[in-house]
Amino acid sequence: MERLDRARLADILLNAPGWARVGLTVPDARLRERAADTLAATIVARLNEPATVDRDQLPLPLGGGSATRANETGTSL
């Protein structure tokens, strides 16, 4: 299993079945348990899926390239 980051977990939770998200808040203990089980199953299933890669998305340079150095000197980009 890959490392789970906050954004991916948020996406999984927001796209989980709505009844399960709401079901966590109901007074009925059996329904809360079913909702928690469904959410856990959804998280595990989505984590086991291969991550989708958008081929049209350009990679973000994280090495502190020339744009960062120019910006640090006070010049506009």
A tleap script that builds the chain and sets N, CA, C and O, in Angstrom:
source leaprc.protein.ff14SB
mol = sequence {
  NMET GLU ARG LEU ASP ARG ALA ARG LEU ALA
  ASP ILE LEU LEU ASN ALA PRO GLY TRP ALA
  ARG VAL GLY LEU THR VAL PRO ASP ALA ARG
  LEU ARG GLU ARG ALA ALA ASP THR LEU ALA
  ALA THR ILE VAL ALA ARG LEU ASN GLU PRO
  ALA THR VAL ASP ARG ASP GLN LEU PRO LEU
  PRO LEU GLY GLY GLY SER ALA THR ARG ALA
  ASN GLU THR GLY THR SER CLEU
}
set mol.1.N position { 0.854 -1.173 0.000 }
set mol.1.CA position { 0.000 0.000 0.000 }
set mol.1.C position { 0.903 1.240 0.000 }
set mol.1.O position { 1.936 1.273 0.668 }
set mol.2.N position { 0.498 2.237 -0.748 }
set mol.2.CA position { 1.300 3.454 -0.836 }
set mol.2.C position { 1.003 4.395 0.325 }
set mol.2.O position { 0.042 4.210 1.072 }
set mol.3.N position { 1.838 5.391 0.452 }
set mol.3.CA position { 1.651 6.392 1.508 }
set mol.3.C position { 0.370 7.186 1.240 }
set mol.3.O position { 0.104 7.586 0.106 }
set mol.4.N position { -0.398 7.403 2.266 }
set mol.4.CA position { -1.664 8.113 2.159 }
set mol.4.C position { -1.447 9.578 2.514 }
set mol.4.O position { -0.957 9.889 3.600 }
set mol.5.N position { -1.806 10.472 1.609 }
set mol.5.CA position { -1.686 11.889 1.940 }
set mol.5.C position { -3.073 12.474 2.194 }
set mol.5.O position { -4.090 11.874 1.847 }
set mol.6.N position { -3.092 13.618 2.786 }
set mol.6.CA position { -4.332 14.256 3.226 }
set mol.6.C position { -5.287 14.523 2.065 }
set mol.6.O position { -6.490 14.292 2.192 }
set mol.7.N position { -4.768 15.005 0.940 }
set mol.7.CA position { -5.622 15.332 -0.208 }
set mol.7.C position { -6.290 14.080 -0.772 }
set mol.7.O position { -7.469 14.104 -1.124 }
set mol.8.N position { -5.532 12.992 -0.856 }
set mol.8.CA position { -6.114 11.756 -1.394 }
set mol.8.C position { -7.178 11.205 -0.454 }
set mol.8.O position { -8.230 10.758 -0.911 }
set mol.9.N position { -6.926 11.230 0.835 }
set mol.9.CA position { -7.916 10.754 1.794 }
set mol.9.C position { -9.181 11.612 1.729 }
set mol.9.O position { -10.294 11.086 1.768 }
set mol.10.N position { -9.011 12.918 1.630 }
set mol.10.CA position { -10.172 13.808 1.524 }
set mol.10.C position { -10.988 13.485 0.276 }
set mol.10.O position { -12.218 13.471 0.327 }
set mol.11.N position { -10.315 13.226 -0.839 }
set mol.11.CA position { -11.006 12.875 -2.078 }
set mol.11.C position { -11.775 11.568 -1.917 }
set mol.11.O position { -12.920 11.461 -2.356 }
set mol.12.N position { -11.151 10.581 -1.293 }
set mol.12.CA position { -11.818 9.297 -1.083 }
set mol.12.C position { -13.058 9.476 -0.213 }
set mol.12.O position { -14.116 8.929 -0.523 }
set mol.13.N position { -12.937 10.235 0.871 }
set mol.13.CA position { -14.080 10.442 1.766 }
set mol.13.C position { -15.210 11.211 1.086 }
set mol.13.O position { -16.383 10.879 1.255 }
set mol.14.N position { -14.853 12.238 0.318 }
set mol.14.CA position { -15.882 13.033 -0.350 }
set mol.14.C position { -16.606 12.253 -1.438 }
set mol.14.O position { -17.749 12.565 -1.770 }
set mol.15.N position { -15.950 11.245 -1.993 }
set mol.15.CA position { -16.565 10.445 -3.050 }
set mol.15.C position { -17.097 9.109 -2.551 }
set mol.15.O position { -17.539 8.279 -3.345 }
set mol.16.N position { -17.058 8.898 -1.243 }
set mol.16.CA position { -17.642 7.697 -0.646 }
set mol.16.C position { -19.162 7.819 -0.700 }
set mol.16.O position { -19.691 8.916 -0.881 }
set mol.17.N position { -19.863 6.702 -0.544 }
set mol.17.CA position { -21.329 6.771 -0.561 }
set mol.17.C position { -21.854 7.771 0.475 }
set mol.17.O position { -21.436 7.767 1.633 }
set mol.18.N position { -22.769 8.619 0.032 }
set mol.18.CA position { -23.316 9.663 0.894 }
set mol.18.C position { -23.998 9.122 2.132 }
set mol.18.O position { -23.864 9.687 3.218 }
set mol.19.N position { -24.744 8.008 1.972 }
set mol.19.CA position { -25.442 7.468 3.130 }
set mol.19.C position { -24.449 7.060 4.220 }
set mol.19.O position { -24.744 7.170 5.410 }
set mol.20.N position { -23.262 6.584 3.802 }
set mol.20.CA position { -22.280 6.145 4.791 }
set mol.20.C position { -21.675 7.329 5.530 }
set mol.20.O position { -21.416 7.253 6.731 }
set mol.21.N position { -21.451 8.414 4.816 }
set mol.21.CA position { -20.910 9.607 5.482 }
set mol.21.C position { -21.908 10.140 6.494 }
set mol.21.O position { -21.542 10.478 7.620 }
set mol.22.N position { -23.151 10.214 6.097 }
set mol.22.CA position { -24.197 10.702 7.004 }
set mol.22.C position { -24.468 9.683 8.091 }
set mol.22.O position { -24.777 10.045 9.226 }
set mol.23.N position { -24.353 8.412 7.750 }
set mol.23.CA position { -24.646 7.336 8.696 }
set mol.23.C position { -23.774 7.340 9.932 }
set mol.23.O position { -24.155 6.782 10.961 }
set mol.24.N position { -22.615 7.958 9.851 }
set mol.24.CA position { -21.756 8.035 11.032 }
set mol.24.C position { -22.362 8.896 12.137 }
set mol.24.O position { -21.969 8.788 13.299 }
set mol.25.N position { -23.308 9.741 11.779 }
set mol.25.CA position { -23.863 10.691 12.752 }
set mol.25.C position { -25.214 10.278 13.319 }
set mol.25.O position { -25.750 10.975 14.181 }
set mol.26.N position { -25.775 9.172 12.865 }
set mol.26.CA position { -27.115 8.797 13.316 }
set mol.26.C position { -27.061 8.155 14.702 }
set mol.26.O position { -26.036 7.595 15.089 }
set mol.27.N position { -28.167 8.236 15.450 }
set mol.27.CA position { -28.188 7.677 16.793 }
set mol.27.C position { -28.172 6.142 16.826 }
set mol.27.O position { -27.749 5.559 17.825 }
set mol.28.N position { -28.619 5.484 15.763 }
set mol.28.CA position { -28.702 4.023 15.726 }
set mol.28.C position { -27.298 3.417 15.613 }
set mol.28.O position { -26.612 3.621 14.611 }
set mol.29.N position { -26.874 2.677 16.634 }
set mol.29.CA position { -25.523 2.119 16.681 }
set mol.29.C position { -25.264 1.140 15.543 }
set mol.29.O position { -24.165 1.126 14.988 }
set mol.30.N position { -26.255 0.316 15.180 }
set mol.30.CA position { -26.059 -0.650 14.094 }
set mol.30.C position { -25.826 0.059 12.765 }
set mol.30.O position { -24.981 -0.367 11.978 }
set mol.31.N position { -26.560 1.128 12.509 }
set mol.31.CA position { -26.372 1.876 11.262 }
set mol.31.C position { -25.020 2.586 11.253 }
set mol.31.O position { -24.364 2.660 10.214 }
set mol.32.N position { -24.604 3.110 12.407 }
set mol.32.CA position { -23.271 3.733 12.490 }
set mol.32.C position { -22.177 2.727 12.185 }
set mol.32.O position { -21.215 3.042 11.484 }
set mol.33.N position { -22.320 1.511 12.710 }
set mol.33.CA position { -21.333 0.465 12.444 }
set mol.33.C position { -21.302 0.089 10.967 }
set mol.33.O position { -20.226 -0.087 10.395 }
set mol.34.N position { -22.472 -0.036 10.347 }
set mol.34.CA position { -22.521 -0.341 8.909 }
set mol.34.C position { -21.897 0.790 8.098 }
set mol.34.O position { -21.182 0.541 7.128 }
set mol.35.N position { -22.163 2.022 8.491 }
set mol.35.CA position { -21.595 3.172 7.786 }
set mol.35.C position { -20.080 3.201 7.918 }
set mol.35.O position { -19.377 3.447 6.939 }
set mol.36.N position { -19.571 2.952 9.125 }
set mol.36.CA position { -18.129 2.942 9.344 }
set mol.36.C position { -17.474 1.826 8.540 }
set mol.36.O position { -16.403 2.019 7.966 }
set mol.37.N position { -18.113 0.660 8.498 }
set mol.37.CA position { -17.583 -0.455 7.727 }
set mol.37.C position { -17.555 -0.123 6.234 }
set mol.37.O position { -16.592 -0.456 5.542 }
set mol.38.N position { -18.588 0.519 5.744 }
set mol.38.CA position { -18.642 0.904 4.331 }
set mol.38.C position { -17.567 1.930 4.009 }
set mol.38.O position { -16.903 1.824 2.978 }
set mol.39.N position { -17.387 2.918 4.872 }
set mol.39.CA position { -16.343 3.912 4.634 }
set mol.39.C position { -14.956 3.271 4.663 }
set mol.39.O position { -14.109 3.583 3.825 }
set mol.40.N position { -14.726 2.387 5.615 }
set mol.40.CA position { -13.428 1.700 5.685 }
set mol.40.C position { -13.198 0.868 4.430 }
set mol.40.O position { -12.096 0.870 3.882 }
set mol.41.N position { -14.220 0.158 3.971 }
set mol.41.CA position { -14.093 -0.656 2.759 }
set mol.41.C position { -13.825 0.225 1.539 }
set mol.41.O position { -13.041 -0.144 0.664 }
set mol.42.N position { -14.470 1.379 1.483 }
set mol.42.CA position { -14.251 2.311 0.376 }
set mol.42.C position { -12.819 2.817 0.373 }
set mol.42.O position { -12.182 2.879 -0.678 }
set mol.43.N position { -12.312 3.177 1.544 }
set mol.43.CA position { -10.933 3.683 1.646 }
set mol.43.C position { -9.947 2.614 1.203 }
set mol.43.O position { -9.047 2.887 0.408 }
set mol.44.N position { -10.111 1.391 1.715 }
set mol.44.CA position { -9.196 0.306 1.362 }
set mol.44.C position { -9.260 0.022 -0.137 }
set mol.44.O position { -8.224 -0.143 -0.781 }
set mol.45.N position { -10.465 -0.035 -0.695 }
set mol.45.CA position { -10.610 -0.319 -2.130 }
set mol.45.C position { -9.964 0.761 -2.974 }
set mol.45.O position { -9.268 0.458 -3.943 }
set mol.46.N position { -10.184 2.024 -2.616 }
set mol.46.CA position { -9.614 3.117 -3.414 }
set mol.46.C position { -8.107 3.186 -3.275 }
set mol.46.O position { -7.423 3.557 -4.230 }
set mol.47.N position { -7.565 2.838 -2.109 }
set mol.47.CA position { -6.118 2.851 -1.939 }
set mol.47.C position { -5.455 1.743 -2.745 }
set mol.47.O position { -4.292 1.864 -3.132 }
set mol.48.N position { -6.189 0.668 -2.999 }
set mol.48.CA position { -5.634 -0.425 -3.774 }
set mol.48.C position { -5.723 -0.189 -5.282 }
set mol.48.O position { -5.137 -0.939 -6.063 }
set mol.49.N position { -6.453 0.849 -5.695 }
set mol.49.CA position { -6.520 1.196 -7.110 }
set mol.49.C position { -5.225 1.899 -7.510 }
set mol.49.O position { -4.630 2.609 -6.700 }
set mol.50.N position { -4.789 1.706 -8.744 }
set mol.50.CA position { -3.617 2.470 -9.182 }
set mol.50.C position { -3.963 3.953 -9.249 }
set mol.50.O position { -5.066 4.330 -9.645 }
set mol.51.N position { -3.016 4.777 -8.861 }
set mol.51.CA position { -3.232 6.225 -8.901 }
set mol.51.C position { -3.380 6.662 -10.357 }
set mol.51.O position { -2.634 6.217 -11.229 }
set mol.52.N position { -4.344 7.534 -10.605 }
set mol.52.CA position { -4.533 8.027 -11.962 }
set mol.52.C position { -3.570 9.182 -12.211 }
set mol.52.O position { -3.361 10.040 -11.354 }
set mol.53.N position { -2.998 9.177 -13.391 }
set mol.53.CA position { -2.053 10.217 -13.767 }
set mol.53.C position { -2.633 10.969 -14.955 }
set mol.53.O position { -2.974 10.367 -15.973 }
set mol.54.N position { -2.742 12.268 -14.822 }
set mol.54.CA position { -3.228 13.099 -15.915 }
set mol.54.C position { -2.049 13.435 -16.815 }
set mol.54.O position { -1.178 14.218 -16.434 }
set mol.55.N position { -2.017 12.855 -17.989 }
set mol.55.CA position { -0.897 13.048 -18.919 }
set mol.55.C position { -0.807 14.491 -19.409 }
set mol.55.O position { 0.240 14.906 -19.906 }
set mol.56.N position { -1.885 15.262 -19.278 }
set mol.56.CA position { -1.878 16.656 -19.726 }
set mol.56.C position { -1.379 17.615 -18.646 }
set mol.56.O position { -1.156 18.795 -18.918 }
set mol.57.N position { -1.204 17.120 -17.434 }
set mol.57.CA position { -0.742 17.965 -16.334 }
set mol.57.C position { 0.777 18.060 -16.368 }
set mol.57.O position { 1.462 17.036 -16.350 }
set mol.58.N position { 1.300 19.251 -16.415 }
set mol.58.CA position { 2.744 19.430 -16.409 }
set mol.58.C position { 3.288 19.189 -15.006 }
set mol.58.O position { 2.639 19.558 -14.027 }
set mol.59.N position { 4.460 18.578 -14.886 }
set mol.59.CA position { 5.032 18.340 -13.557 }
set mol.59.C position { 5.470 19.651 -12.907 }
set mol.59.O position { 5.950 20.562 -13.581 }
set mol.60.N position { 5.302 19.727 -11.622 }
set mol.60.CA position { 5.695 20.902 -10.864 }
set mol.60.C position { 7.157 20.776 -10.461 }
set mol.60.O position { 7.521 19.838 -9.752 }
set mol.61.N position { 7.999 21.705 -10.900 }
set mol.61.CA position { 9.415 21.606 -10.510 }
set mol.61.C position { 9.565 21.949 -9.024 }
set mol.61.O position { 9.150 23.021 -8.582 }
set mol.62.N position { 10.146 21.052 -8.281 }
set mol.62.CA position { 10.284 21.252 -6.842 }
set mol.62.C position { 11.717 21.540 -6.426 }
set mol.62.O position { 12.009 21.600 -5.231 }
set mol.63.N position { 12.618 21.720 -7.387 }
set mol.63.CA position { 14.021 21.900 -7.066 }
set mol.63.C position { 14.433 23.336 -6.821 }
set mol.63.O position { 15.628 23.599 -6.686 }
set mol.64.N position { 13.503 24.280 -6.757 }
set mol.64.CA position { 13.874 25.680 -6.544 }
set mol.64.C position { 14.567 26.252 -7.765 }
set mol.64.O position { 15.674 26.782 -7.675 }
set mol.65.N position { 13.914 26.140 -8.891 }
set mol.65.CA position { 14.489 26.565 -10.160 }
set mol.65.C position { 14.650 28.067 -10.279 }
set mol.65.O position { 14.567 28.790 -9.287 }
set mol.66.N position { 14.876 28.525 -11.478 }
set mol.66.CA position { 15.183 29.929 -11.729 }
set mol.66.C position { 14.030 30.852 -11.357 }
set mol.66.O position { 14.263 31.988 -10.946 }
set mol.67.N position { 12.794 30.388 -11.492 }
set mol.67.CA position { 11.655 31.237 -11.132 }
set mol.67.C position { 11.690 31.567 -9.638 }
set mol.67.O position { 11.366 32.687 -9.243 }
set mol.68.N position { 12.075 30.611 -8.821 }
set mol.68.CA position { 12.160 30.853 -7.376 }
set mol.68.C position { 13.286 31.835 -7.073 }
set mol.68.O position { 13.110 32.753 -6.273 }
set mol.69.N position { 14.430 31.650 -7.700 }
set mol.69.CA position { 15.558 32.549 -7.441 }
set mol.69.C position { 15.236 33.962 -7.911 }
set mol.69.O position { 15.590 34.925 -7.231 }
set mol.70.N position { 14.571 34.112 -9.062 }
set mol.70.CA position { 14.224 35.441 -9.560 }
set mol.70.C position { 13.255 36.112 -8.602 }
set mol.70.O position { 13.359 37.312 -8.350 }
set mol.71.N position { 12.334 35.360 -8.078 }
set mol.71.CA position { 11.344 35.907 -7.172 }
set mol.71.C position { 11.992 36.313 -5.854 }
set mol.71.O position { 11.589 37.311 -5.257 }
set mol.72.N position { 12.970 35.573 -5.396 }
set mol.72.CA position { 13.642 35.890 -4.136 }
set mol.72.C position { 14.450 37.178 -4.248 }
set mol.72.O position { 14.678 37.843 -3.238 }
set mol.73.N position { 14.888 37.546 -5.453 }
set mol.73.CA position { 15.668 38.754 -5.622 }
set mol.73.C position { 14.787 39.991 -5.731 }
set mol.73.O position { 15.283 41.117 -5.766 }
set mol.74.N position { 13.491 39.774 -5.783 }
set mol.74.CA position { 12.582 40.919 -5.841 }
set mol.74.C position { 12.178 41.317 -7.246 }
set mol.74.O position { 11.415 42.267 -7.420 }
set mol.75.N position { 12.668 40.618 -8.244 }
set mol.75.CA position { 12.280 40.944 -9.605 }
set mol.75.C position { 10.962 40.257 -9.930 }
set mol.75.O position { 10.646 39.205 -9.376 }
set mol.76.N position { 10.210 40.850 -10.818 }
set mol.76.CA position { 8.933 40.253 -11.170 }
set mol.76.C position { 9.160 39.182 -12.232 }
set mol.76.O position { 10.119 39.227 -13.002 }
set mol.77.N position { 8.263 38.242 -12.244 }
set mol.77.CA position { 8.380 37.127 -13.193 }
set mol.77.C position { 7.679 37.457 -14.466 }
set mol.77.O position { 7.664 36.645 -15.391 }
savepdb mol mol.pdb
quit
